[in-house]
Amino acid sequence: MTVSISVTLDDDLGDELNAAVAGSNRSAMVADAIREYLDRRAVAAAATWHASLTGDDAAAFADFNAAW
């Protein structure tokens, strides 16, 4: 599925984006930034969930991670 979004940037952010892409594809750069943000959120959510484990679940998780 493709989703189209419209984003209005202030002048400073627009200038920074233009400098960062240096004539390249701004849409691709923004898409990469969104993916990176979503990945960080997913990792943070997983870390929070892992920290909430107790009892047998926490022990199983610790055993699994011990191999790493």
N, CA, C and O atoms as a Tripos MOL2 file, in Angstrom:
@<TRIPOS>MOLECULE
protein
  272   271    68     0     0
PROTEIN
NO_CHARGES

@<TRIPOS>ATOM
      1 N           0.8400   -1.1570    0.0000 N.3       1 MET1
      2 CA          0.0000    0.0000    0.0000 C.3       1 MET1
      3 C           0.8960    1.2350    0.0000 C.2       1 MET1
      4 O           1.9040    1.2770    0.7050 O.2       1 MET1
      5 N           0.5360    2.2050   -0.7680 N.am      2 THR2
      6 CA          1.2410    3.4780   -0.8030 C.3       2 THR2
      7 C           0.3820    4.5330   -0.1450 C.2       2 THR2
      8 O          -0.8240    4.6110   -0.3810 O.2       2 THR2
      9 N           1.0120    5.3400    0.6800 N.am      3 VAL3
     10 CA          0.3130    6.4200    1.3720 C.3       3 VAL3
     11 C           0.9820    7.7220    0.9780 C.2       3 VAL3
     12 O           2.2090    7.8050    0.9210 O.2       3 VAL3
     13 N           0.1950    8.7140    0.7130 N.am      4 SER4
     14 CA          0.7260   10.0220    0.3760 C.3       4 SER4
     15 C           0.4650   10.9620    1.5400 C.2       4 SER4
     16 O          -0.6450   11.0250    2.0690 O.2       4 SER4
     17 N           1.5090   11.6960    1.9350 N.am      5 ILE5
     18 CA          1.3370   12.6860    2.9970 C.3       5 ILE5
     19 C           1.8920   14.0110    2.5130 C.2       5 ILE5
     20 O           2.7650   14.0620    1.6480 O.2       5 ILE5
     21 N           1.3780   15.0590    3.0770 N.am      6 SER6
     22 CA          1.8640   16.3910    2.7550 C.3       6 SER6
     23 C           2.4400   16.9870    4.0330 C.2       6 SER6
     24 O           1.7840   16.9940    5.0740 O.2       6 SER6
     25 N           3.6670   17.4870    3.9480 N.am      7 VAL7
     26 CA          4.3380   18.0510    5.1110 C.3       7 VAL7
     27 C           4.8280   19.4470    4.7380 C.2       7 VAL7
     28 O           5.4510   19.6450    3.6950 O.2       7 VAL7
     29 N           4.5390   20.3980    5.6020 N.am      8 THR8
     30 CA          5.0360   21.7510    5.4060 C.3       8 THR8
     31 C           6.1940   21.9660    6.3660 C.2       8 THR8
     32 O           6.0400   21.8290    7.5790 O.2       8 THR8
     33 N           7.3460   22.3030    5.8200 N.am      9 LEU9
     34 CA          8.5430   22.5130    6.6360 C.3       9 LEU9
     35 C           8.7880   24.0010    6.8280 C.2       9 LEU9
     36 O           8.5450   24.8020    5.9250 O.2       9 LEU9
     37 N           9.2690   24.3650    8.0100 N.am     10 ASP10
     38 CA          9.6610   25.7550    8.1740 C.3      10 ASP10
     39 C          10.9350   25.9910    7.3490 C.2      10 ASP10
     40 O          11.5800   25.0440    6.8990 O.2      10 ASP10
     41 N          11.2760   27.2370    7.1630 N.am     11 ASP11
     42 CA         12.3950   27.5690    6.2760 C.3      11 ASP11
     43 C          13.6960   26.9060    6.7090 C.2      11 ASP11
     44 O          14.4320   26.3860    5.8700 O.2      11 ASP11
     45 N          13.9900   26.9190    8.0120 N.am     12 ASP12
     46 CA         15.2480   26.3380    8.4940 C.3      12 ASP12
     47 C          15.3080   24.8410    8.2440 C.2      12 ASP12
     48 O          16.3240   24.3260    7.7750 O.2      12 ASP12
     49 N          14.2230   24.1390    8.5560 N.am     13 LEU13
     50 CA         14.2060   22.6910    8.3420 C.3      13 LEU13
     51 C          14.2570   22.3650    6.8560 C.2      13 LEU13
     52 O          14.9150   21.4050    6.4550 O.2      13 LEU13
     53 N          13.5780   23.1450    6.0450 N.am     14 GLY14
     54 CA         13.6230   22.9520    4.5960 C.3      14 GLY14
     55 C          15.0370   23.1240    4.0590 C.2      14 GLY14
     56 O          15.4880   22.3540    3.2110 O.2      14 GLY14
     57 N          15.7310   24.1440    4.5620 N.am     15 ASP15
     58 CA         17.1240   24.3550    4.1460 C.3      15 ASP15
     59 C          18.0110   23.1900    4.5780 C.2      15 ASP15
     60 O          18.8640   22.7390    3.8130 O.2      15 ASP15
     61 N          17.8090   22.7010    5.8120 N.am     16 GLU16
     62 CA         18.6000   21.5660    6.3030 C.3      16 GLU16
     63 C          18.3420   20.3100    5.4730 C.2      16 GLU16
     64 O          19.2700   19.5650    5.1570 O.2      16 GLU16
     65 N          17.0730   20.0800    5.1210 N.am     17 LEU17
     66 CA         16.7340   18.9190    4.3010 C.3      17 LEU17
     67 C          17.3810   19.0350    2.9290 C.2      17 LEU17
     68 O          17.9660   18.0710    2.4340 O.2      17 LEU17
     69 N          17.2820   20.1940    2.3210 N.am     18 ASN18
     70 CA         17.8930   20.3900    1.0030 C.3      18 ASN18
     71 C          19.4060   20.1800    1.0520 C.2      18 ASN18
     72 O          19.9840   19.5910    0.1390 O.2      18 ASN18
     73 N          20.0390   20.6580    2.1130 N.am     19 ALA19
     74 CA         21.4880   20.4830    2.2500 C.3      19 ALA19
     75 C          21.8310   19.0110    2.4740 C.2      19 ALA19
     76 O          22.8320   18.5180    1.9540 O.2      19 ALA19
     77 N          21.0070   18.3170    3.2420 N.am     20 ALA20
     78 CA         21.2810   16.9160    3.5630 C.3      20 ALA20
     79 C          21.1740   16.0220    2.3370 C.2      20 ALA20
     80 O          21.9570   15.0840    2.1890 O.2      20 ALA20
     81 N          20.2240   16.2950    1.4620 N.am     21 VAL21
     82 CA         20.0420   15.4380    0.2910 C.3      21 VAL21
     83 C          20.9570   15.8510   -0.8620 C.2      21 VAL21
     84 O          21.1920   15.0630   -1.7780 O.2      21 VAL21
     85 N          21.4600   17.0530   -0.8230 N.am     22 ALA22
     86 CA         22.4010   17.5490   -1.8310 C.3      22 ALA22
     87 C          21.9720   17.1980   -3.2510 C.2      22 ALA22
     88 O          22.7360   16.6120   -4.0180 O.2      22 ALA22
     89 N          20.7430   17.5630   -3.5840 N.am     23 GLY23
     90 CA         20.2470   17.3220   -4.9330 C.3      23 GLY23
     91 C          19.6850   15.9440   -5.1590 C.2      23 GLY23
     92 O          19.2640   15.6200   -6.2690 O.2      23 GLY23
     93 N          19.6700   15.1400   -4.1430 N.am     24 SER24
     94 CA         19.1560   13.7760   -4.2410 C.3      24 SER24
     95 C          17.6370   13.7840   -4.0390 C.2      24 SER24
     96 O          16.9960   14.8260   -4.1750 O.2      24 SER24
     97 N          17.0770   12.6440   -3.7220 N.am     25 ASN25
     98 CA         15.6300   12.4890   -3.5890 C.3      25 ASN25
     99 C          15.1720   12.8160   -2.1690 C.2      25 ASN25
    100 O          15.4100   12.0440   -1.2400 O.2      25 ASN25
    101 N          14.5100   13.9710   -2.0060 N.am     26 ARG26
    102 CA         14.0330   14.3760   -0.6800 C.3      26 ARG26
    103 C          13.0020   13.4110   -0.1340 C.2      26 ARG26
    104 O          12.9960   13.1300    1.0650 O.2      26 ARG26
    105 N          12.1320   12.8980   -0.9850 N.am     27 SER27
    106 CA         11.0970   11.9640   -0.5260 C.3      27 SER27
    107 C          11.7160   10.7010    0.0650 C.2      27 SER27
    108 O          11.2450   10.1900    1.0820 O.2      27 SER27
    109 N          12.7650   10.2030   -0.5710 N.am     28 ALA28
    110 CA         13.4370    9.0040   -0.0650 C.3      28 ALA28
    111 C          14.0810    9.2860    1.2840 C.2      28 ALA28
    112 O          14.0420    8.4410    2.1790 O.2      28 ALA28
    113 N          14.6740   10.4680    1.4370 N.am     29 MET29
    114 CA         15.2990   10.8370    2.7050 C.3      29 MET29
    115 C          14.2630   10.9200    3.8180 C.2      29 MET29
    116 O          14.5090   10.4430    4.9260 O.2      29 MET29
    117 N          13.1270   11.5100    3.5420 N.am     30 VAL30
    118 CA         12.0580   11.6170    4.5350 C.3      30 VAL30
    119 C          11.5110   10.2220    4.8630 C.2      30 VAL30
    120 O          11.2470    9.9190    6.0270 O.2      30 VAL30
    121 N          11.3410    9.3810    3.8530 N.am     31 ALA31
    122 CA         10.8520    8.0160    4.0840 C.3      31 ALA31
    123 C          11.8210    7.2410    4.9730 C.2      31 ALA31
    124 O          11.3950    6.5170    5.8730 O.2      31 ALA31
    125 N          13.1160    7.3900    4.7270 N.am     32 ASP32
    126 CA         14.1170    6.7260    5.5720 C.3      32 ASP32
    127 C          14.0420    7.2240    7.0070 C.2      32 ASP32
    128 O          14.1460    6.4340    7.9450 O.2      32 ASP32
    129 N          13.8630    8.5190    7.1820 N.am     33 ALA33
    130 CA         13.7580    9.0880    8.5320 C.3      33 ALA33
    131 C          12.5270    8.5550    9.2580 C.2      33 ALA33
    132 O          12.5890    8.2710   10.4540 O.2      33 ALA33
    133 N          11.4140    8.4160    8.5500 N.am     34 ILE34
    134 CA         10.1970    7.8790    9.1610 C.3      34 ILE34
    135 C          10.4140    6.4210    9.5480 C.2      34 ILE34
    136 O          10.0300    6.0070   10.6420 O.2      34 ILE34
    137 N          11.0250    5.6400    8.6610 N.am     35 ARG35
    138 CA         11.3080    4.2310    8.9760 C.3      35 ARG35
    139 C          12.2060    4.1140   10.2020 C.2      35 ARG35
    140 O          11.9630    3.2800   11.0740 O.2      35 ARG35
    141 N          13.2430    4.9470   10.2710 N.am     36 GLU36
    142 CA         14.1590    4.9180   11.4140 C.3      36 GLU36
    143 C          13.4130    5.2590   12.7070 C.2      36 GLU36
    144 O          13.6340    4.6260   13.7400 O.2      36 GLU36
    145 N          12.5380    6.2520   12.6470 N.am     37 TYR37
    146 CA         11.7470    6.6290   13.8120 C.3      37 TYR37
    147 C          10.8480    5.4790   14.2650 C.2      37 TYR37
    148 O          10.7640    5.1780   15.4550 O.2      37 TYR37
    149 N          10.1820    4.8460   13.3120 N.am     38 LEU38
    150 CA          9.2960    3.7330   13.6610 C.3      38 LEU38
    151 C          10.0860    2.5510   14.2130 C.2      38 LEU38
    152 O           9.6250    1.8820   15.1390 O.2      38 LEU38
    153 N          11.2620    2.2850   13.6640 N.am     39 ASP39
    154 CA         12.1220    1.2230   14.1930 C.3      39 ASP39
    155 C          12.5060    1.5080   15.6340 C.2      39 ASP39
    156 O          12.4600    0.6140   16.4790 O.2      39 ASP39
    157 N          12.8910    2.7690   15.9260 N.am     40 ARG40
    158 CA         13.2620    3.1380   17.3000 C.3      40 ARG40
    159 C          12.0840    2.9560   18.2470 C.2      40 ARG40
    160 O          12.2540    2.4910   19.3750 O.2      40 ARG40
    161 N          10.8840    3.3240   17.7860 N.am     41 ARG41
    162 CA          9.6900    3.1530   18.6320 C.3      41 ARG41
    163 C           9.4360    1.6830   18.8960 C.2      41 ARG41
    164 O           9.0810    1.3080   20.0140 O.2      41 ARG41
    165 N           9.6110    0.8380   17.8800 N.am     42 ALA42
    166 CA          9.3940   -0.5940   18.0510 C.3      42 ALA42
    167 C          10.3990   -1.1780   19.0380 C.2      42 ALA42
    168 O          10.0370   -1.9990   19.8810 O.2      42 ALA42
    169 N          11.6530   -0.7600   18.9370 N.am     43 VAL43
    170 CA         12.6850   -1.2510   19.8570 C.3      43 VAL43
    171 C          12.3810   -0.7840   21.2790 C.2      43 VAL43
    172 O          12.5150   -1.5550   22.2290 O.2      43 VAL43
    173 N          11.9760    0.4580   21.4230 N.am     44 ALA44
    174 CA         11.6500    0.9810   22.7540 C.3      44 ALA44
    175 C          10.4560    0.2330   23.3480 C.2      44 ALA44
    176 O          10.4480   -0.0770   24.5390 O.2      44 ALA44
    177 N           9.4490   -0.0580   22.5230 N.am     45 ALA45
    178 CA          8.2840   -0.7990   23.0100 C.3      45 ALA45
    179 C           8.6770   -2.2080   23.4250 C.2      45 ALA45
    180 O           8.1970   -2.7140   24.4400 O.2      45 ALA45
    181 N           9.5410   -2.8430   22.6520 N.am     46 ALA46
    182 CA          9.9980   -4.1940   22.9970 C.3      46 ALA46
    183 C          10.7900   -4.1750   24.2970 C.2      46 ALA46
    184 O          10.6250   -5.0630   25.1330 O.2      46 ALA46
    185 N          11.6410   -3.1810   24.4760 N.am     47 ALA47
    186 CA         12.4280   -3.0830   25.7080 C.3      47 ALA47
    187 C          11.5190   -2.8960   26.9160 C.2      47 ALA47
    188 O          11.7600   -3.4780   27.9730 O.2      47 ALA47
    189 N          10.4940   -2.0970   26.7620 N.am     48 THR48
    190 CA          9.5350   -1.8910   27.8540 C.3      48 THR48
    191 C           8.8030   -3.1780   28.1760 C.2      48 THR48
    192 O           8.6060   -3.5120   29.3440 O.2      48 THR48
    193 N           8.4000   -3.9030   27.1420 N.am     49 TRP49
    194 CA          7.7110   -5.1780   27.3500 C.3      49 TRP49
    195 C           8.6430   -6.1720   28.0330 C.2      49 TRP49
    196 O           8.2410   -6.8450   28.9820 O.2      49 TRP49
    197 N           9.8770   -6.2700   27.5610 N.am     50 HIS50
    198 CA         10.8340   -7.1960   28.1680 C.3      50 HIS50
    199 C          11.0480   -6.8720   29.6460 C.2      50 HIS50
    200 O          11.1350   -7.7730   30.4790 O.2      50 HIS50
    201 N          11.1300   -5.5880   29.9610 N.am     51 ALA51
    202 CA         11.3330   -5.1670   31.3490 C.3      51 ALA51
    203 C          10.1320   -5.5030   32.2290 C.2      51 ALA51
    204 O          10.2620   -5.6070   33.4490 O.2      51 ALA51
    205 N           8.9720   -5.6710   31.6150 N.am     52 SER52
    206 CA          7.7640   -5.9550   32.3940 C.3      52 SER52
    207 C           7.5940   -7.4390   32.6970 C.2      52 SER52
    208 O           6.7100   -7.8120   33.4680 O.2      52 SER52
    209 N           8.4250   -8.2860   32.1050 N.am     53 LEU53
    210 CA          8.2910   -9.7280   32.3210 C.3      53 LEU53
    211 C           8.6260  -10.0880   33.7660 C.2      53 LEU53
    212 O           9.5270   -9.5150   34.3790 O.2      53 LEU53
    213 N           7.8780  -11.0480   34.2840 N.am     54 THR54
    214 CA          8.1080  -11.5100   35.6570 C.3      54 THR54
    215 C           8.0490  -13.0290   35.6960 C.2      54 THR54
    216 O           7.5720  -13.6750   34.7630 O.2      54 THR54
    217 N           8.5350  -13.5760   36.7810 N.am     55 GLY55
    218 CA          8.4040  -15.0110   37.0230 C.3      55 GLY55
    219 C           9.0240  -15.8660   35.9390 C.2      55 GLY55
    220 O          10.1370  -15.6110   35.4800 O.2      55 GLY55
    221 N           8.2740  -16.8980   35.5330 N.am     56 ASP56
    222 CA          8.7620  -17.8480   34.5270 C.3      56 ASP56
    223 C           9.0780  -17.1690   33.1960 C.2      56 ASP56
    224 O          10.0310  -17.5420   32.5120 O.2      56 ASP56
    225 N           8.2800  -16.1790   32.8390 N.am     57 ASP57
    226 CA          8.5330  -15.4680   31.5790 C.3      57 ASP57
    227 C           9.8700  -14.7400   31.6300 C.2      57 ASP57
    228 O          10.6400  -14.7810   30.6710 O.2      57 ASP57
    229 N          10.1430  -14.0790   32.7400 N.am     58 ALA58
    230 CA         11.4110  -13.3690   32.8820 C.3      58 ALA58
    231 C          12.5760  -14.3550   32.8660 C.2      58 ALA58
    232 O          13.6160  -14.0780   32.2690 O.2      58 ALA58
    233 N          12.4050  -15.5000   33.5170 N.am     59 ALA59
    234 CA         13.4620  -16.5180   33.5470 C.3      59 ALA59
    235 C          13.7210  -17.0750   32.1530 C.2      59 ALA59
    236 O          14.8730  -17.2650   31.7630 O.2      59 ALA59
    237 N          12.6580  -17.3360   31.4030 N.am     60 ALA60
    238 CA         12.8100  -17.8530   30.0440 C.3      60 ALA60
    239 C          13.5100  -16.8250   29.1560 C.2      60 ALA60
    240 O          14.3610  -17.1750   28.3390 O.2      60 ALA60
    241 N          13.1490  -15.5800   29.3210 N.am     61 PHE61
    242 CA         13.7760  -14.5190   28.5370 C.3      61 PHE61
    243 C          15.2580  -14.3990   28.8970 C.2      61 PHE61
    244 O          16.1000  -14.2420   28.0130 O.2      61 PHE61
    245 N          15.5780  -14.4710   30.1830 N.am     62 ALA62
    246 CA         16.9730  -14.4040   30.6260 C.3      62 ALA62
    247 C          17.7690  -15.5870   30.0810 C.2      62 ALA62
    248 O          18.9090  -15.4190   29.6480 O.2      62 ALA62
    249 N          17.1770  -16.7840   30.0990 N.am     63 ASP63
    250 CA         17.8500  -17.9670   29.5470 C.3      63 ASP63
    251 C          18.1220  -17.7950   28.0630 C.2      63 ASP63
    252 O          19.2090  -18.1130   27.5820 O.2      63 ASP63
    253 N          17.1470  -17.2980   27.3500 N.am     64 PHE64
    254 CA         17.3000  -17.0710   25.9120 C.3      64 PHE64
    255 C          18.4510  -16.0850   25.6450 C.2      64 PHE64
    256 O          19.2870  -16.3190   24.7730 O.2      64 PHE64
    257 N          18.4820  -14.9870   26.4030 N.am     65 ASN65
    258 CA         19.4970  -13.9680   26.1790 C.3      65 ASN65
    259 C          20.8780  -14.3970   26.6590 C.2      65 ASN65
    260 O          21.8810  -13.8480   26.2030 O.2      65 ASN65
    261 N          20.9520  -15.3540   27.5590 N.am     66 ALA66
    262 CA         22.2490  -15.7990   28.0770 C.3      66 ALA66
    263 C          23.1210  -16.3570   26.9600 C.2      66 ALA66
    264 O          24.3460  -16.2450   27.0050 O.2      66 ALA66
    265 N          22.4920  -16.9500   25.9670 N.am     67 ALA67
    266 CA         23.2510  -17.5240   24.8480 C.3      67 ALA67
    267 C          23.9120  -16.4390   23.9980 C.2      67 ALA67
    268 O          24.8730  -16.7220   23.2820 O.2      67 ALA67
    269 N          23.4310  -15.2510   24.0630 N.am     68 TRP68
    270 CA         23.9610  -14.1650   23.2390 C.3      68 TRP68
    271 C          25.0970  -13.5070   23.9620 C.2      68 TRP68
    272 O          25.6920  -12.5610   23.4450 O.2      68 TRP68
@<TRIPOS>BOND
     1     1     2 1
     2     2     3 1
     3     3     4 2
     4     3     5 am
     5     5     6 1
     6     6     7 1
     7     7     8 2
     8     7     9 am
     9     9    10 1
    10    10    11 1
    11    11    12 2
    12    11    13 am
    13    13    14 1
    14    14    15 1
    15    15    16 2
    16    15    17 am
    17    17    18 1
    18    18    19 1
    19    19    20 2
    20    19    21 am
    21    21    22 1
    22    22    23 1
    23    23    24 2
    24    23    25 am
    25    25    26 1
    26    26    27 1
    27    27    28 2
    28    27    29 am
    29    29    30 1
    30    30    31 1
    31    31    32 2
    32    31    33 am
    33    33    34 1
    34    34    35 1
    35    35    36 2
    36    35    37 am
    37    37    38 1
    38    38    39 1
    39    39    40 2
    40    39    41 am
    41    41    42 1
    42    42    43 1
    43    43    44 2
    44    43    45 am
    45    45    46 1
    46    46    47 1
    47    47    48 2
    48    47    49 am
    49    49    50 1
    50    50    51 1
    51    51    52 2
    52    51    53 am
    53    53    54 1
    54    54    55 1
    55    55    56 2
    56    55    57 am
    57    57    58 1
    58    58    59 1
    59    59    60 2
    60    59    61 am
    61    61    62 1
    62    62    63 1
    63    63    64 2
    64    63    65 am
    65    65    66 1
    66    66    67 1
    67    67    68 2
    68    67    69 am
    69    69    70 1
    70    70    71 1
    71    71    72 2
    72    71    73 am
    73    73    74 1
    74    74    75 1
    75    75    76 2
    76    75    77 am
    77    77    78 1
    78    78    79 1
    79    79    80 2
    80    79    81 am
    81    81    82 1
    82    82    83 1
    83    83    84 2
    84    83    85 am
    85    85    86 1
    86    86    87 1
    87    87    88 2
    88    87    89 am
    89    89    90 1
    90    90    91 1
    91    91    92 2
    92    91    93 am
    93    93    94 1
    94    94    95 1
    95    95    96 2
    96    95    97 am
    97    97    98 1
    98    98    99 1
    99    99   100 2
   100    99   101 am
   101   101   102 1
   102   102   103 1
   103   103   104 2
   104   103   105 am
   105   105   106 1
   106   106   107 1
   107   107   108 2
   108   107   109 am
   109   109   110 1
   110   110   111 1
   111   111   112 2
   112   111   113 am
   113   113   114 1
   114   114   115 1
   115   115   116 2
   116   115   117 am
   117   117   118 1
   118   118   119 1
   119   119   120 2
   120   119   121 am
   121   121   122 1
   122   122   123 1
   123   123   124 2
   124   123   125 am
   125   125   126 1
   126   126   127 1
   127   127   128 2
   128   127   129 am
   129   129   130 1
   130   130   131 1
   131   131   132 2
   132   131   133 am
   133   133   134 1
   134   134   135 1
   135   135   136 2
   136   135   137 am
   137   137   138 1
   138   138   139 1
   139   139   140 2
   140   139   141 am
   141   141   142 1
   142   142   143 1
   143   143   144 2
   144   143   145 am
   145   145   146 1
   146   146   147 1
   147   147   148 2
   148   147   149 am
   149   149   150 1
   150   150   151 1
   151   151   152 2
   152   151   153 am
   153   153   154 1
   154   154   155 1
   155   155   156 2
   156   155   157 am
   157   157   158 1
   158   158   159 1
   159   159   160 2
   160   159   161 am
   161   161   162 1
   162   162   163 1
   163   163   164 2
   164   163   165 am
   165   165   166 1
   166   166   167 1
   167   167   168 2
   168   167   169 am
   169   169   170 1
   170   170   171 1
   171   171   172 2
   172   171   173 am
   173   173   174 1
   174   174   175 1
   175   175   176 2
   176   175   177 am
   177   177   178 1
   178   178   179 1
   179   179   180 2
   180   179   181 am
   181   181   182 1
   182   182   183 1
   183   183   184 2
   184   183   185 am
   185   185   186 1
   186   186   187 1
   187   187   188 2
   188   187   189 am
   189   189   190 1
   190   190   191 1
   191   191   192 2
   192   191   193 am
   193   193   194 1
   194   194   195 1
   195   195   196 2
   196   195   197 am
   197   197   198 1
   198   198   199 1
   199   199   200 2
   200   199   201 am
   201   201   202 1
   202   202   203 1
   203   203   204 2
   204   203   205 am
   205   205   206 1
   206   206   207 1
   207   207   208 2
   208   207   209 am
   209   209   210 1
   210   210   211 1
   211   211   212 2
   212   211   213 am
   213   213   214 1
   214   214   215 1
   215   215   216 2
   216   215   217 am
   217   217   218 1
   218   218   219 1
   219   219   220 2
   220   219   221 am
   221   221   222 1
   222   222   223 1
   223   223   224 2
   224   223   225 am
   225   225   226 1
   226   226   227 1
   227   227   228 2
   228   227   229 am
   229   229   230 1
   230   230   231 1
   231   231   232 2
   232   231   233 am
   233   233   234 1
   234   234   235 1
   235   235   236 2
   236   235   237 am
   237   237   238 1
   238   238   239 1
   239   239   240 2
   240   239   241 am
   241   241   242 1
   242   242   243 1
   243   243   244 2
   244   243   245 am
   245   245   246 1
   246   246   247 1
   247   247   248 2
   248   247   249 am
   249   249   250 1
   250   250   251 1
   251   251   252 2
   252   251   253 am
   253   253   254 1
   254   254   255 1
   255   255   256 2
   256   255   257 am
   257   257   258 1
   258   258   259 1
   259   259   260 2
   260   259   261 am
   261   261   262 1
   262   262   263 1
   263   263   264 2
   264   263   265 am
   265   265   266 1
   266   266   267 1
   267   267   268 2
   268   267   269 am
   269   269   270 1
   270   270   271 1
   271   271   272 2
@<TRIPOS>SUBSTRUCTURE
     1 MET1         2 RESIDUE 1 A MET
     2 THR2         6 RESIDUE 1 A THR
     3 VAL3        10 RESIDUE 1 A VAL
     4 SER4        14 RESIDUE 1 A SER
     5 ILE5        18 RESIDUE 1 A ILE
     6 SER6        22 RESIDUE 1 A SER
     7 VAL7        26 RESIDUE 1 A VAL
     8 THR8        30 RESIDUE 1 A THR
     9 LEU9        34 RESIDUE 1 A LEU
    10 ASP10       38 RESIDUE 1 A ASP
    11 ASP11       42 RESIDUE 1 A ASP
    12 ASP12       46 RESIDUE 1 A ASP
    13 LEU13       50 RESIDUE 1 A LEU
    14 GLY14       54 RESIDUE 1 A GLY
    15 ASP15       58 RESIDUE 1 A ASP
    16 GLU16       62 RESIDUE 1 A GLU
    17 LEU17       66 RESIDUE 1 A LEU
    18 ASN18       70 RESIDUE 1 A ASN
    19 ALA19       74 RESIDUE 1 A ALA
    20 ALA20       78 RESIDUE 1 A ALA
    21 VAL21       82 RESIDUE 1 A VAL
    22 ALA22       86 RESIDUE 1 A ALA
    23 GLY23       90 RESIDUE 1 A GLY
    24 SER24       94 RESIDUE 1 A SER
    25 ASN25       98 RESIDUE 1 A ASN
    26 ARG26      102 RESIDUE 1 A ARG
    27 SER27      106 RESIDUE 1 A SER
    28 ALA28      110 RESIDUE 1 A ALA
    29 MET29      114 RESIDUE 1 A MET
    30 VAL30      118 RESIDUE 1 A VAL
    31 ALA31      122 RESIDUE 1 A ALA
    32 ASP32      126 RESIDUE 1 A ASP
    33 ALA33      130 RESIDUE 1 A ALA
    34 ILE34      134 RESIDUE 1 A ILE
    35 ARG35      138 RESIDUE 1 A ARG
    36 GLU36      142 RESIDUE 1 A GLU
    37 TYR37      146 RESIDUE 1 A TYR
    38 LEU38      150 RESIDUE 1 A LEU
    39 ASP39      154 RESIDUE 1 A ASP
    40 ARG40      158 RESIDUE 1 A ARG
    41 ARG41      162 RESIDUE 1 A ARG
    42 ALA42      166 RESIDUE 1 A ALA
    43 VAL43      170 RESIDUE 1 A VAL
    44 ALA44      174 RESIDUE 1 A ALA
    45 ALA45      178 RESIDUE 1 A ALA
    46 ALA46      182 RESIDUE 1 A ALA
    47 ALA47      186 RESIDUE 1 A ALA
    48 THR48      190 RESIDUE 1 A THR
    49 TRP49      194 RESIDUE 1 A TRP
    50 HIS50      198 RESIDUE 1 A HIS
    51 ALA51      202 RESIDUE 1 A ALA
    52 SER52      206 RESIDUE 1 A SER
    53 LEU53      210 RESIDUE 1 A LEU
    54 THR54      214 RESIDUE 1 A THR
    55 GLY55      218 RESIDUE 1 A GLY
    56 ASP56      222 RESIDUE 1 A ASP
    57 ASP57      226 RESIDUE 1 A ASP
    58 ALA58      230 RESIDUE 1 A ALA
    59 ALA59      234 RESIDUE 1 A ALA
    60 ALA60      238 RESIDUE 1 A ALA
    61 PHE61      242 RESIDUE 1 A PHE
    62 ALA62      246 RESIDUE 1 A ALA
    63 ASP63      250 RESIDUE 1 A ASP
    64 PHE64      254 RESIDUE 1 A PHE
    65 ASN65      258 RESIDUE 1 A ASN
    66 ALA66      262 RESIDUE 1 A ALA
    67 ALA67      266 RESIDUE 1 A ALA
    68 TRP68      270 RESIDUE 1 A TRP
